[in-house]
Amino acid sequence: MTARLPHLAAAIAAAALGLAGCGGGGSDSGSVTTVELQNAPRATLADASGGSFDPQAIYQETAPGVVTVRSIFSGGGLQSLLGGGSAAQGSGFVISDGGEIATNAHVVTDATGPGGGPIHEAKEVYVQFADRNEVGAHIVGFDPNADVALLTVDPHGLDLHPLKLATNEDVRVGQPVAAIGSPFGEDRSLSAGIVSATDRSIQSLTRFEIEGAIQTDASINPGNSGGPLLDANGRVIGINSQIATGGGQGSVGIGFAVPIALVARSLSDLRSDGSVKYAYIGVTTQPLYPQLAERLGIASDTGALVAKVIPDGPADQAGLRGSDQKIRFQGQEIDAGGDVIVAVDDHKVVRASDLPEIIAGYEPGDTVTLRIIRDGDAQNVDVKLGERPASGG
């Protein structure tokens, strides 16, 4: 079972740390005593690049830039279902000297998941820094498609420590990573692990998925939402967002982070416009692989089988055709008979996530050329992309 780290009412979290939820955490955390072992050697791991991975050094460098985010709601919706509490807690991190802070959208909204209806911002948001300063924050905007939100605080009188952002190209399976956040309200807790996989698809707060997510076995729990996933150089490679619970509510070693390339794009648009618009093609697809291609008589080992064309969407207006039959193959039901998209402009479609990732790289209103196979013949079709429908649409 894969789930976003949902909000947890503050009163419930304070009473029982065993409960899971995204922003979990009680009200005020007690003081923490840090003991430094003067003669103990540091534990380091070999990084794939040939360097070393020093969790202690990473923490010392980046923890001052990690914050705890506390959101106050009206007491309705999910908060009422969890016992009438109106507060939720998550994590975030500083990204500029001007007081900008990145976090998950679900930390500062009442979003309950895909198709959950309109999303409302928290009425009040407070940010607590490592030096125990706690100030009010303004929600500049949130992106439900990427589960990213941008906050700002007045930087006057604050000692801010912005974190450096990496790029997606830096992420490799097996590389060591560190996560810092406030699991169950335990402020600025450190966990470490590796990148278990890349290019995962996870749920957003809309009916569209987040592509290219990072999977990690670093311990991520309720309250880590919105905190940074860091590489060996202390750069942010993703925002911790979801965990697989196996039916429970805590970490089972399968966590997911929104990739930094998507985060950076989202933050840029939020900074400029307060919202983010994504291109939309209007199809549902199934991946093509060699054995299926042979079974269907398709002269391509890779591509996206068009299962459904959304009525009046961009693909429909361009004349793309969806499935007109269903077959059983290798124990699965396959939507057959429709067009096969093998490339978008110069980008080849290979993985199941390729088509949505490629389309997300364009802007609404852009025209793309699809290379398709229809009835055994290859041809090009131009599609003018639309704007992705609103949350829950």
Secondary structure, DSSP 8 states (H G I E B T S, - for coil): -EEE-----HHHHHH-TT---TT---SS---------TT-----EE-TTSSEE-HHHHHHHHGGGEEEEEEE--S-THHHHTTS--EEEEEEEE--TTSEEEE-GGGSB---STT-----B-SEEEEE-TTS-EEEEEEEEEETTTTEEEEE---TT-------B--GGG--TT-EEEEEE-GGG-TTEEEEEEEEEEEEEEE-SSSSEEEEEEEE-S---TT-TT-EEE-TTS-EEEEEEEEE-TTSSS--S-EEEEEHHHHHHHHHHHHHHSS---EE--EEEEEE-HHHHHHHT-S-SSEEEEEEE-TTSHHHHTT-----EEEEETTEEEEESS-EEEEETTEE--STTHHHHHHHTS-TT-EEEEEEEETTEEEEEEEE-EE---TT-
